[in-house]
Amino acid sequence: MEAVHGSMLLVFAVIAIALLILMITRFKVYPFLVLIIVSLLLGLVSGMPIGTIVKSFETGNGNTLGHIAVVVGLGTMLGKMMAESGGAERIATTLIAWFGEKNIHWAMMVVAIIVGLPVFFEVGFVLLIPIAFNVAKRTNKSLLLVGLPMVAGLSVVHGLIPPHPAAMLAVQQYHADIGRTIAYGLIVGVPTAMVAGPLFALLSSRYIKLPNNNPLAAQFLGHADDAQNNAKSAAPKRELPSFGVTLFTILLPVILMLVGSWADLVFTPKTLPNDLLHFVGNSDVALLLAVLVSFWTFGASRGFNREQIQKFCGECLAPIAGITLIVGAGGGFGRVLMDSGISKEIVTVATAMHLSPLLFGWLVAALIRLATGSATVAMTTACGIVAPITAASGVHVTPELLVLATGSGSLIFSHVNDGGFWLIKEYFGMTVGQTFKTWSLLETIISLMGLLLTFALATVV
């Protein structure tokens, strides 16, 4: 079959995404099936060799799941242990006491920025979602009001602030100073998170109503309700774990990942201590260690026996099976977009426009993000394209601001080919349409506001 080139590839990409949305929203076909069907059809019409289409989808699916499946699985176990022990309840009540019910959306943004600094978006999300469910239930507020500020905080630090892998790579490619990049990132990121998070959440939670029954929320709310409803039960009411113990357990993976990122500063690279620090700082290993610690802090020390802990671990995985498949399929779709040449075509269009370096960095990252669905892929790929072009143009540009502009572009309009889109849709119990109106719009606000504040900062530094 003859390969398709040029603008026809872009037309096929638009048709594929429109077909995907239509089949899921209008005809209610299960997203996992739709993503596979549309990916295969797109591979066929774009002229990919027939023998490589399925392989391309499987590669994207496998690459995405390789990281996400382990993270979501371990994160859900940690969340379940925190819920059953009452740890999520303890954090929720403490946050409410500190910030007050009226300001709880600000509290969630602050916590997300702190937790999100050293961890991938998905890791931060699965760590914090049990707390969001608990806070929403205790304050009787919409999950959107509590959850959107959380995902805004996570997303901003994911895209703009080192030590995130993509931001770190951008710092190296653009020869930026890491300290200044973090400082400028906070100057741009915090106001951006405030607008896209708490302020946007206040607005959207008025107009979008989530279903009352969320099966995933039930997994993370523990059995506190059963104990209250059945006050005469023979079982004594368990004491909640302390705020310090709960915070230590949930921040343990964050601390380990930070330690891992500092390994080269502490020990000589390629030595055993250095390798060990990198090993425990890997997100999968850090989460595994935190889960094992939680078996004591949230399990044995709270009076649960081995059988109960095993049961919690088993029953919390069933509801996330569907999400994990959908997220993987989104990665498969993104890979077909790349292998068919659509992503490359998008970059070619951007390069021909001869824009200012900051706007060019933002636009290339934004277009790759729209095509592949991954903010990390968008940022890392855009750096490789933008760095040599900017250097050759001779136009002076502050490298730290170029990192921020590229990072902002990589966060634009998350849609159906992004694993994060399906993660948030399923956990929040939203329809595809509602996810576009909340999460996709939130990401676009972050992207545009990040670019505007970067330009504003460029006039000062």
Secondary structure, 3 states (H helix, E strand, C coil): CCCCCCHHHHHHHHHHHHHHHHHHHCCCCCHHHHHHHHHHHHHHHCCCCHHHHHHHHHHHHHHHHHHHHHHHHHHHHHHHHHHHHCHHHHHHHHHHHHHCHHHHHHHHHHHHHHHHCCCCHHHHHHHHHHHHHHHHHHHCCCHHHHHHHHHHHHHHHHHHCCCCHHHHHHHHHCCCCHHHHHHHHHHHHHHHHHHHHHHHHHHHHHHCCCCCCCHHHHHHCCCHHHHHHCCCCCCCCCCCCCHHHHHHHHHHHHHHHHHHHCHHHHCCCCCHHHHHHHHHHCHHHHHHHHHHHHHHHHHHHHCCCHHHHHHHHHHHHHHHHHHHHHHHHHHHHHHHHHHCCHHHHHHHHHHCCCCCHHHHHHHHHHHHHHHHCCHHHHHHHHHHHHHHHHHHHCCCCCHHHHHHHHHHHCCCCCCCCCHHHHHHHHHHCCCHHHHHHHHHHHHHHHHHHHHHHHHHHHCCC
